[in-house]
Amino acid sequence: MLQNASNNGGTWTEFNVGYQKVYDKKKAIKDGSAAIWNYAENLLNESVEKGVLRKL
């Protein structure tokens, strides 16, 4: 997630991956750490705002 968020979508863009798919795969982070999940969720939302991930 960090790599894709930092390089304009990387494989998310290459393979046309949507927000929900990434969210569903990464939501387990919140079970381990609320702080890390907050950071991850912000990265996902920023990626949507930048047009890197599409949110249906």
PDB file of N, CA, C, O and CB in Angstrom:
ATOM      1  N   MET A   1       0.827  -1.176   0.000  1.00  0.00           N
ATOM      2  CA  MET A   1       0.000   0.000   0.000  1.00  0.00           C
ATOM      3  C   MET A   1       0.875   1.244   0.000  1.00  0.00           C
ATOM      4  O   MET A   1       0.613   2.192  -0.741  1.00  0.00           O
ATOM      5  CB  MET A   1      -0.943  -0.005   1.200  1.00  0.00           C
ATOM      6  N   LEU A   2       1.918   1.244   0.831  1.00  0.00           N
ATOM      7  CA  LEU A   2       2.800   2.414   0.885  1.00  0.00           C
ATOM      8  C   LEU A   2       3.452   2.673  -0.466  1.00  0.00           C
ATOM      9  O   LEU A   2       3.536   3.814  -0.920  1.00  0.00           O
ATOM     10  CB  LEU A   2       3.877   2.224   1.957  1.00  0.00           C
ATOM     11  N   GLN A   3       3.910   1.604  -1.099  1.00  0.00           N
ATOM     12  CA  GLN A   3       4.573   1.758  -2.384  1.00  0.00           C
ATOM     13  C   GLN A   3       3.605   2.288  -3.441  1.00  0.00           C
ATOM     14  O   GLN A   3       3.948   3.215  -4.175  1.00  0.00           O
ATOM     15  CB  GLN A   3       5.171   0.425  -2.835  1.00  0.00           C
ATOM     16  N   ASN A   4       2.425   1.728  -3.530  1.00  0.00           N
ATOM     17  CA  ASN A   4       1.452   2.179  -4.519  1.00  0.00           C
ATOM     18  C   ASN A   4       1.014   3.615  -4.256  1.00  0.00           C
ATOM     19  O   ASN A   4       0.852   4.402  -5.188  1.00  0.00           O
ATOM     20  CB  ASN A   4       0.239   1.257  -4.524  1.00  0.00           C
ATOM     21  N   ALA A   5       0.825   3.949  -2.990  1.00  0.00           N
ATOM     22  CA  ALA A   5       0.402   5.313  -2.660  1.00  0.00           C
ATOM     23  C   ALA A   5       1.494   6.326  -2.981  1.00  0.00           C
ATOM     24  O   ALA A   5       1.196   7.477  -3.301  1.00  0.00           O
ATOM     25  CB  ALA A   5       0.022   5.409  -1.183  1.00  0.00           C
ATOM     26  N   SER A   6       2.748   5.911  -2.898  1.00  0.00           N
ATOM     27  CA  SER A   6       3.845   6.855  -3.118  1.00  0.00           C
ATOM     28  C   SER A   6       4.297   6.965  -4.570  1.00  0.00           C
ATOM     29  O   SER A   6       5.076   7.859  -4.902  1.00  0.00           O
ATOM     30  CB  SER A   6       5.009   6.462  -2.279  1.00  0.00           C
ATOM     31  N   ASN A   7       3.827   6.079  -5.437  1.00  0.00           N
ATOM     32  CA  ASN A   7       4.267   6.153  -6.833  1.00  0.00           C
ATOM     33  C   ASN A   7       3.095   6.249  -7.815  1.00  0.00           C
ATOM     34  O   ASN A   7       3.043   5.542  -8.822  1.00  0.00           O
ATOM     35  CB  ASN A   7       5.115   4.938  -7.171  1.00  0.00           C
ATOM     36  N   ASN A   8       2.166   7.137  -7.495  1.00  0.00           N
ATOM     37  CA  ASN A   8       1.030   7.421  -8.378  1.00  0.00           C
ATOM     38  C   ASN A   8       0.205   6.192  -8.737  1.00  0.00           C
ATOM     39  O   ASN A   8      -0.280   6.064  -9.861  1.00  0.00           O
ATOM     40  CB  ASN A   8       1.521   8.060  -9.636  1.00  0.00           C
ATOM     41  N   GLY A   9       0.052   5.303  -7.785  1.00  0.00           N
ATOM     42  CA  GLY A   9      -0.820   4.157  -7.983  1.00  0.00           C
ATOM     43  C   GLY A   9      -0.118   2.865  -8.330  1.00  0.00           C
ATOM     44  O   GLY A   9      -0.643   1.790  -8.041  1.00  0.00           O
ATOM     45  N   GLY A  10       1.038   2.935  -8.933  1.00  0.00           N
ATOM     46  CA  GLY A  10       1.786   1.720  -9.268  1.00  0.00           C
ATOM     47  C   GLY A  10       0.923   0.635  -9.856  1.00  0.00           C
ATOM     48  O   GLY A  10       0.267   0.843 -10.877  1.00  0.00           O
ATOM     49  N   THR A  11       0.915  -0.519  -9.226  1.00  0.00           N
ATOM     50  CA  THR A  11       0.141  -1.647  -9.741  1.00  0.00           C
ATOM     51  C   THR A  11      -1.365  -1.453  -9.594  1.00  0.00           C
ATOM     52  O   THR A  11      -2.145  -2.085 -10.306  1.00  0.00           O
ATOM     53  CB  THR A  11       0.553  -2.910  -9.035  1.00  0.00           C
ATOM     54  N   TRP A  12      -1.779  -0.575  -8.669  1.00  0.00           N
ATOM     55  CA  TRP A  12      -3.224  -0.286  -8.603  1.00  0.00           C
ATOM     56  C   TRP A  12      -3.677   0.282  -9.931  1.00  0.00           C
ATOM     57  O   TRP A  12      -4.702  -0.129 -10.476  1.00  0.00           O
ATOM     58  CB  TRP A  12      -3.554   0.707  -7.446  1.00  0.00           C
ATOM     59  N   THR A  13      -2.910   1.228 -10.450  1.00  0.00           N
ATOM     60  CA  THR A  13      -3.259   1.851 -11.725  1.00  0.00           C
ATOM     61  C   THR A  13      -3.068   0.860 -12.867  1.00  0.00           C
ATOM     62  O   THR A  13      -3.919   0.743 -13.749  1.00  0.00           O
ATOM     63  CB  THR A  13      -2.408   3.114 -11.964  1.00  0.00           C
ATOM     64  N   GLU A  14      -1.955   0.154 -12.844  1.00  0.00           N
ATOM     65  CA  GLU A  14      -1.634  -0.804 -13.909  1.00  0.00           C
ATOM     66  C   GLU A  14      -2.729  -1.847 -14.082  1.00  0.00           C
ATOM     67  O   GLU A  14      -3.073  -2.212 -15.206  1.00  0.00           O
ATOM     68  CB  GLU A  14      -0.310  -1.496 -13.614  1.00  0.00           C
ATOM     69  N   PHE A  15      -3.271  -2.323 -12.977  1.00  0.00           N
ATOM     70  CA  PHE A  15      -4.279  -3.385 -13.028  1.00  0.00           C
ATOM     71  C   PHE A  15      -5.693  -2.898 -12.715  1.00  0.00           C
ATOM     72  O   PHE A  15      -6.595  -3.700 -12.473  1.00  0.00           O
ATOM     73  CB  PHE A  15      -3.907  -4.478 -12.064  1.00  0.00           C
ATOM     74  N   ASN A  16      -5.876  -1.572 -12.723  1.00  0.00           N
ATOM     75  CA  ASN A  16      -7.198  -0.979 -12.542  1.00  0.00           C
ATOM     76  C   ASN A  16      -7.891  -1.471 -11.263  1.00  0.00           C
ATOM     77  O   ASN A  16      -9.052  -1.879 -11.287  1.00  0.00           O
ATOM     78  CB  ASN A  16      -8.068  -1.289 -13.749  1.00  0.00           C
ATOM     79  N   VAL A  17      -7.160  -1.422 -10.160  1.00  0.00           N
ATOM     80  CA  VAL A  17      -7.676  -1.879  -8.866  1.00  0.00           C
ATOM     81  C   VAL A  17      -8.479  -0.749  -8.235  1.00  0.00           C
ATOM     82  O   VAL A  17      -8.050   0.405  -8.233  1.00  0.00           O
ATOM     83  CB  VAL A  17      -6.514  -2.334  -7.919  1.00  0.00           C
ATOM     84  N   GLY A  18      -9.631  -1.086  -7.708  1.00  0.00           N
ATOM     85  CA  GLY A  18     -10.493  -0.090  -7.089  1.00  0.00           C
ATOM     86  C   GLY A  18     -10.276   0.039  -5.589  1.00  0.00           C
ATOM     87  O   GLY A  18      -9.657  -0.816  -4.955  1.00  0.00           O
ATOM     88  N   TYR A  19     -10.792   1.110  -5.046  1.00  0.00           N
ATOM     89  CA  TYR A  19     -10.686   1.414  -3.617  1.00  0.00           C
ATOM     90  C   TYR A  19     -11.185   0.259  -2.759  1.00  0.00           C
ATOM     91  O   TYR A  19     -10.510  -0.152  -1.816  1.00  0.00           O
ATOM     92  CB  TYR A  19     -11.468   2.680  -3.286  1.00  0.00           C
ATOM     93  N   GLN A  20     -12.362  -0.265  -3.081  1.00  0.00           N
ATOM     94  CA  GLN A  20     -12.977  -1.279  -2.219  1.00  0.00           C
ATOM     95  C   GLN A  20     -12.121  -2.526  -2.117  1.00  0.00           C
ATOM     96  O   GLN A  20     -12.038  -3.132  -1.049  1.00  0.00           O
ATOM     97  CB  GLN A  20     -14.356  -1.648  -2.737  1.00  0.00           C
ATOM     98  N   LYS A  21     -11.491  -2.918  -3.197  1.00  0.00           N
ATOM     99  CA  LYS A  21     -10.641  -4.104  -3.162  1.00  0.00           C
ATOM    100  C   LYS A  21      -9.446  -3.886  -2.235  1.00  0.00           C
ATOM    101  O   LYS A  21      -9.106  -4.764  -1.443  1.00  0.00           O
ATOM    102  CB  LYS A  21     -10.160  -4.461  -4.577  1.00  0.00           C
ATOM    103  N   VAL A  22      -8.814  -2.725  -2.333  1.00  0.00           N
ATOM    104  CA  VAL A  22      -7.676  -2.423  -1.463  1.00  0.00           C
ATOM    105  C   VAL A  22      -8.155  -2.326  -0.015  1.00  0.00           C
ATOM    106  O   VAL A  22      -7.527  -2.874   0.891  1.00  0.00           O
ATOM    107  CB  VAL A  22      -6.977  -1.103  -1.901  1.00  0.00           C
ATOM    108  N   TYR A  23      -9.261  -1.631   0.193  1.00  0.00           N
ATOM    109  CA  TYR A  23      -9.815  -1.480   1.547  1.00  0.00           C
ATOM    110  C   TYR A  23     -10.080  -2.852   2.169  1.00  0.00           C
ATOM    111  O   TYR A  23      -9.689  -3.110   3.307  1.00  0.00           O
ATOM    112  CB  TYR A  23     -11.124  -0.643   1.515  1.00  0.00           C
ATOM    113  N   ASP A  24     -10.742  -3.721   1.421  1.00  0.00           N
ATOM    114  CA  ASP A  24     -11.091  -5.040   1.945  1.00  0.00           C
ATOM    115  C   ASP A  24      -9.849  -5.857   2.308  1.00  0.00           C
ATOM    116  O   ASP A  24      -9.855  -6.584   3.302  1.00  0.00           O
ATOM    117  CB  ASP A  24     -11.930  -5.801   0.926  1.00  0.00           C
ATOM    118  N   LYS A  25      -8.809  -5.744   1.525  1.00  0.00           N
ATOM    119  CA  LYS A  25      -7.576  -6.486   1.804  1.00  0.00           C
ATOM    120  C   LYS A  25      -6.812  -5.909   2.990  1.00  0.00           C
ATOM    121  O   LYS A  25      -6.141  -6.651   3.707  1.00  0.00           O
ATOM    122  CB  LYS A  25      -6.682  -6.491   0.576  1.00  0.00           C
ATOM    123  N   LYS A  26      -6.902  -4.606   3.207  1.00  0.00           N
ATOM    124  CA  LYS A  26      -6.087  -3.957   4.235  1.00  0.00           C
ATOM    125  C   LYS A  26      -6.821  -3.672   5.533  1.00  0.00           C
ATOM    126  O   LYS A  26      -6.192  -3.255   6.506  1.00  0.00           O
ATOM    127  CB  LYS A  26      -5.549  -2.686   3.703  1.00  0.00           C
ATOM    128  N   LYS A  27      -8.127  -3.882   5.581  1.00  0.00           N
ATOM    129  CA  LYS A  27      -8.895  -3.521   6.775  1.00  0.00           C
ATOM    130  C   LYS A  27      -8.495  -4.316   8.018  1.00  0.00           C
ATOM    131  O   LYS A  27      -8.821  -3.911   9.134  1.00  0.00           O
ATOM    132  CB  LYS A  27     -10.362  -3.721   6.510  1.00  0.00           C
ATOM    133  N   ALA A  28      -7.805  -5.424   7.848  1.00  0.00           N
ATOM    134  CA  ALA A  28      -7.348  -6.206   9.004  1.00  0.00           C
ATOM    135  C   ALA A  28      -6.332  -5.429   9.844  1.00  0.00           C
ATOM    136  O   ALA A  28      -6.105  -5.757  11.008  1.00  0.00           O
ATOM    137  CB  ALA A  28      -6.731  -7.531   8.537  1.00  0.00           C
ATOM    138  N   ILE A  29      -5.732  -4.414   9.260  1.00  0.00           N
ATOM    139  CA  ILE A  29      -4.772  -3.582   9.992  1.00  0.00           C
ATOM    140  C   ILE A  29      -5.413  -3.008  11.251  1.00  0.00           C
ATOM    141  O   ILE A  29      -4.756  -2.894  12.286  1.00  0.00           O
ATOM    142  CB  ILE A  29      -4.247  -2.443   9.095  1.00  0.00           C
ATOM    143  N   LYS A  30      -6.702  -2.644  11.166  1.00  0.00           N
ATOM    144  CA  LYS A  30      -7.345  -2.010  12.320  1.00  0.00           C
ATOM    145  C   LYS A  30      -7.459  -2.946  13.513  1.00  0.00           C
ATOM    146  O   LYS A  30      -7.593  -2.487  14.647  1.00  0.00           O
ATOM    147  CB  LYS A  30      -8.719  -1.514  11.938  1.00  0.00           C
ATOM    148  N   ASP A  31      -7.408  -4.262  13.271  1.00  0.00           N
ATOM    149  CA  ASP A  31      -7.429  -5.213  14.389  1.00  0.00           C
ATOM    150  C   ASP A  31      -6.117  -5.190  15.165  1.00  0.00           C
ATOM    151  O   ASP A  31      -6.088  -5.541  16.345  1.00  0.00           O
ATOM    152  CB  ASP A  31      -7.706  -6.630  13.878  1.00  0.00           C
ATOM    153  N   GLY A  32      -5.036  -4.783  14.516  1.00  0.00           N
ATOM    154  CA  GLY A  32      -3.738  -4.761  15.160  1.00  0.00           C
ATOM    155  C   GLY A  32      -3.361  -3.420  15.755  1.00  0.00           C
ATOM    156  O   GLY A  32      -2.721  -3.350  16.804  1.00  0.00           O
ATOM    157  N   SER A  33      -3.768  -2.342  15.071  1.00  0.00           N
ATOM    158  CA  SER A  33      -3.361  -1.018  15.544  1.00  0.00           C
ATOM    159  C   SER A  33      -4.281   0.061  14.992  1.00  0.00           C
ATOM    160  O   SER A  33      -4.374   0.254  13.780  1.00  0.00           O
ATOM    161  CB  SER A  33      -1.909  -0.728  15.144  1.00  0.00           C
ATOM    162  N   ALA A  34      -4.942   0.746  15.875  1.00  0.00           N
ATOM    163  CA  ALA A  34      -5.822   1.844  15.461  1.00  0.00           C
ATOM    164  C   ALA A  34      -5.016   2.973  14.829  1.00  0.00           C
ATOM    165  O   ALA A  34      -5.470   3.590  13.866  1.00  0.00           O
ATOM    166  CB  ALA A  34      -6.626   2.375  16.661  1.00  0.00           C
ATOM    167  N   ALA A  35      -3.837   3.249  15.354  1.00  0.00           N
ATOM    168  CA  ALA A  35      -3.015   4.340  14.827  1.00  0.00           C
ATOM    169  C   ALA A  35      -2.528   4.039  13.408  1.00  0.00           C
ATOM    170  O   ALA A  35      -2.569   4.904  12.533  1.00  0.00           O
ATOM    171  CB  ALA A  35      -1.816   4.592  15.748  1.00  0.00           C
ATOM    172  N   ILE A  36      -2.071   2.814  13.191  1.00  0.00           N
ATOM    173  CA  ILE A  36      -1.604   2.456  11.847  1.00  0.00           C
ATOM    174  C   ILE A  36      -2.780   2.417  10.881  1.00  0.00           C
ATOM    175  O   ILE A  36      -2.653   2.825   9.726  1.00  0.00           O
ATOM    176  CB  ILE A  36      -0.873   1.089  11.861  1.00  0.00           C
ATOM    177  N   TRP A  37      -3.932   1.926  11.351  1.00  0.00           N
ATOM    178  CA  TRP A  37      -5.107   1.906  10.491  1.00  0.00           C
ATOM    179  C   TRP A  37      -5.513   3.328  10.095  1.00  0.00           C
ATOM    180  O   TRP A  37      -5.874   3.569   8.943  1.00  0.00           O
ATOM    181  CB  TRP A  37      -6.271   1.195  11.195  1.00  0.00           C
ATOM    182  N   ASN A  38      -5.458   4.246  11.021  1.00  0.00           N
ATOM    183  CA  ASN A  38      -5.787   5.635  10.723  1.00  0.00           C
ATOM    184  C   ASN A  38      -4.884   6.166   9.603  1.00  0.00           C
ATOM    185  O   ASN A  38      -5.352   6.817   8.669  1.00  0.00           O
ATOM    186  CB  ASN A  38      -5.648   6.508  11.992  1.00  0.00           C
ATOM    187  N   TYR A  39      -3.602   5.880   9.713  1.00  0.00           N
ATOM    188  CA  TYR A  39      -2.645   6.290   8.679  1.00  0.00           C
ATOM    189  C   TYR A  39      -2.969   5.628   7.337  1.00  0.00           C
ATOM    190  O   TYR A  39      -2.974   6.286   6.296  1.00  0.00           O
ATOM    191  CB  TYR A  39      -1.206   5.937   9.109  1.00  0.00           C
ATOM    192  N   ALA A  40      -3.238   4.330   7.373  1.00  0.00           N
ATOM    193  CA  ALA A  40      -3.541   3.585   6.152  1.00  0.00           C
ATOM    194  C   ALA A  40      -4.822   4.093   5.500  1.00  0.00           C
ATOM    195  O   ALA A  40      -4.883   4.255   4.282  1.00  0.00           O
ATOM    196  CB  ALA A  40      -3.664   2.090   6.458  1.00  0.00           C
ATOM    197  N   GLU A  41      -5.829   4.340   6.303  1.00  0.00           N
ATOM    198  CA  GLU A  41      -7.101   4.826   5.764  1.00  0.00           C
ATOM    199  C   GLU A  41      -6.932   6.213   5.139  1.00  0.00           C
ATOM    200  O   GLU A  41      -7.537   6.516   4.111  1.00  0.00           O
ATOM    201  CB  GLU A  41      -8.174   4.869   6.871  1.00  0.00           C
ATOM    202  N   ASN A  42      -6.112   7.043   5.762  1.00  0.00           N
ATOM    203  CA  ASN A  42      -5.818   8.350   5.172  1.00  0.00           C
ATOM    204  C   ASN A  42      -5.108   8.201   3.834  1.00  0.00           C
ATOM    205  O   ASN A  42      -5.410   8.938   2.895  1.00  0.00           O
ATOM    206  CB  ASN A  42      -4.964   9.187   6.125  1.00  0.00           C
ATOM    207  N   LEU A  43      -4.170   7.262   3.728  1.00  0.00           N
ATOM    208  CA  LEU A  43      -3.497   7.012   2.449  1.00  0.00           C
ATOM    209  C   LEU A  43      -4.498   6.590   1.372  1.00  0.00           C
ATOM    210  O   LEU A  43      -4.426   7.043   0.230  1.00  0.00           O
ATOM    211  CB  LEU A  43      -2.415   5.930   2.616  1.00  0.00           C
ATOM    212  N   LEU A  44      -5.418   5.728   1.747  1.00  0.00           N
ATOM    213  CA  LEU A  44      -6.433   5.288   0.784  1.00  0.00           C
ATOM    214  C   LEU A  44      -7.306   6.459   0.331  1.00  0.00           C
ATOM    215  O   LEU A  44      -7.575   6.616  -0.860  1.00  0.00           O
ATOM    216  CB  LEU A  44      -7.310   4.183   1.398  1.00  0.00           C
ATOM    217  N   ASN A  45      -7.740   7.270   1.279  1.00  0.00           N
ATOM    218  CA  ASN A  45      -8.586   8.413   0.924  1.00  0.00           C
ATOM    219  C   ASN A  45      -7.839   9.433   0.074  1.00  0.00           C
ATOM    220  O   ASN A  45      -8.414  10.007  -0.851  1.00  0.00           O
ATOM    221  CB  ASN A  45      -9.115   9.086   2.183  1.00  0.00           C
ATOM    222  N   GLU A  46      -6.565   9.663   0.376  1.00  0.00           N
ATOM    223  CA  GLU A  46      -5.754  10.567  -0.443  1.00  0.00           C
ATOM    224  C   GLU A  46      -5.591  10.013  -1.850  1.00  0.00           C
ATOM    225  O   GLU A  46      -5.577  10.770  -2.821  1.00  0.00           O
ATOM    226  CB  GLU A  46      -4.376  10.793   0.202  1.00  0.00           C
ATOM    227  N   SER A  47      -5.467   8.698  -1.963  1.00  0.00           N
ATOM    228  CA  SER A  47      -5.340   8.073  -3.277  1.00  0.00           C
ATOM    229  C   SER A  47      -6.616   8.247  -4.096  1.00  0.00           C
ATOM    230  O   SER A  47      -6.559   8.412  -5.314  1.00  0.00           O
ATOM    231  CB  SER A  47      -5.010   6.586  -3.128  1.00  0.00           C
ATOM    232  N   VAL A  48      -7.759   8.209  -3.429  1.00  0.00           N
ATOM    233  CA  VAL A  48      -9.031   8.461  -4.113  1.00  0.00           C
ATOM    234  C   VAL A  48      -9.076   9.917  -4.580  1.00  0.00           C
ATOM    235  O   VAL A  48      -9.454  10.194  -5.719  1.00  0.00           O
ATOM    236  CB  VAL A  48     -10.240   8.145  -3.176  1.00  0.00           C
ATOM    237  N   GLU A  49      -8.694  10.842  -3.704  1.00  0.00           N
ATOM    238  CA  GLU A  49      -8.709  12.269  -4.051  1.00  0.00           C
ATOM    239  C   GLU A  49      -7.789  12.575  -5.228  1.00  0.00           C
ATOM    240  O   GLU A  49      -8.099  13.436  -6.052  1.00  0.00           O
ATOM    241  CB  GLU A  49      -8.299  13.110  -2.844  1.00  0.00           C
ATOM    242  N   LYS A  50      -6.664  11.878  -5.310  1.00  0.00           N
ATOM    243  CA  LYS A  50      -5.705  12.089  -6.404  1.00  0.00           C
ATOM    244  C   LYS A  50      -6.134  11.394  -7.691  1.00  0.00           C
ATOM    245  O   LYS A  50      -5.539  11.616  -8.746  1.00  0.00           O
ATOM    246  CB  LYS A  50      -4.329  11.592  -5.995  1.00  0.00           C
ATOM    247  N   GLY A  51      -7.158  10.558  -7.608  1.00  0.00           N
ATOM    248  CA  GLY A  51      -7.632   9.831  -8.788  1.00  0.00           C
ATOM    249  C   GLY A  51      -6.874   8.539  -9.032  1.00  0.00           C
ATOM    250  O   GLY A  51      -7.018   7.922 -10.088  1.00  0.00           O
ATOM    251  N   VAL A  52      -6.069   8.125  -8.068  1.00  0.00           N
ATOM    252  CA  VAL A  52      -5.300   6.895  -8.199  1.00  0.00           C
ATOM    253  C   VAL A  52      -6.192   5.680  -7.990  1.00  0.00           C
ATOM    254  O   VAL A  52      -6.071   4.690  -8.711  1.00  0.00           O
ATOM    255  CB  VAL A  52      -4.139   6.878  -7.202  1.00  0.00           C
ATOM    256  N   LEU A  53      -7.081   5.749  -7.014  1.00  0.00           N
ATOM    257  CA  LEU A  53      -8.055   4.702  -6.769  1.00  0.00           C
ATOM    258  C   LEU A  53      -9.442   5.242  -7.074  1.00  0.00           C
ATOM    259  O   LEU A  53      -9.752   6.397  -6.782  1.00  0.00           O
ATOM    260  CB  LEU A  53      -7.969   4.187  -5.312  1.00  0.00           C
ATOM    261  N   ARG A  54     -10.262   4.402  -7.659  1.00  0.00           N
ATOM    262  CA  ARG A  54     -11.636   4.822  -7.930  1.00  0.00           C
ATOM    263  C   ARG A  54     -12.562   4.237  -6.866  1.00  0.00           C
ATOM    264  O   ARG A  54     -12.453   3.069  -6.494  1.00  0.00           O
ATOM    265  CB  ARG A  54     -12.084   4.377  -9.354  1.00  0.00           C
ATOM    266  N   LYS A  55     -13.452   5.060  -6.401  1.00  0.00           N
ATOM    267  CA  LYS A  55     -14.404   4.652  -5.367  1.00  0.00           C
ATOM    268  C   LYS A  55     -15.781   4.636  -6.013  1.00  0.00           C
ATOM    269  O   LYS A  55     -16.266   5.666  -6.480  1.00  0.00           O
ATOM    270  CB  LYS A  55     -14.364   5.617  -4.112  1.00  0.00           C
ATOM    271  N   LEU A  56     -16.404   3.474  -6.039  1.00  0.00           N
ATOM    272  CA  LEU A  56     -17.723   3.353  -6.679  1.00  0.00           C
ATOM    273  C   LEU A  56     -18.840   3.708  -5.757  1.00  0.00           C
ATOM    274  O   LEU A  56     -20.005   3.656  -6.151  1.00  0.00           O
ATOM    275  CB  LEU A  56     -17.936   1.967  -7.190  1.00  0.00           C
TER     276      LEU A  56
END
